[in-house]
């Protein structure tokens, strides 16, 4: 784990996890469906709840989802336990439970922890994102959106040995203002990613580990509804368990 603080071109606090996917006993967990036959197959959970429910060591928020709105503290959706659907393709432990109507980048993880953005014949684990950031070691064209937001990104090294998880805090002017997509792509390249995408960002961006006391511990400062430290219930997540 690395915490990076930048003062230029603006205040940014960046959280980076580098995971050796060849680690003995490493198990990947994508949020499984609660109701696989429904058009909203997942019940919303915070990332901390996901980590605790599945007894994980690391968890990060996943794909965008619907329905969603946030009009104020008393008018938002989803609450914990509400039904939602991911935006992109999703699979968990060999069960493909969601096919997207539109193309979204998808990271496929094999039963042996192999990583690829190319769809296999029979997906094992799959989680989708918003935008491809890097292809073949270079940022993709068209990352011109100048908006600053909290960000979540995942990518892997050229040999597939290392997975990089990045969460950038944002919307907190005296702490961290956020990052553009182009800046996020450049960061992933510098970290060593050969291919990468961003996951759901904004108030969804959350990175959690299991603390020494066994309880979920936030590594970043999420900001759902512009409240620092407030976690948003989201649809699916990416988690890791290390066999002791």
Secondary structure, 3 states (H helix, E strand, C coil): CEEEEECCCCCEEEEEEEEECCCCCEEEEECCCCCCCCCCCEECECHHHHHHHCCCCEEEECCCEECCEEEECCEEECCCCCEEEECCCEEECCEEEECCCCCCCEEEECCCCCEECCCCCCCCEEEECCEEEEECCEECCCCCCCCCECEEEEEECCCCCEEEEEEECCCECCCECCECHHHHHHHHHHHCCCEEEECCCHHHCCEEEECCCCCEEECCCCEHHHCCCECCCECCEEEEEECC
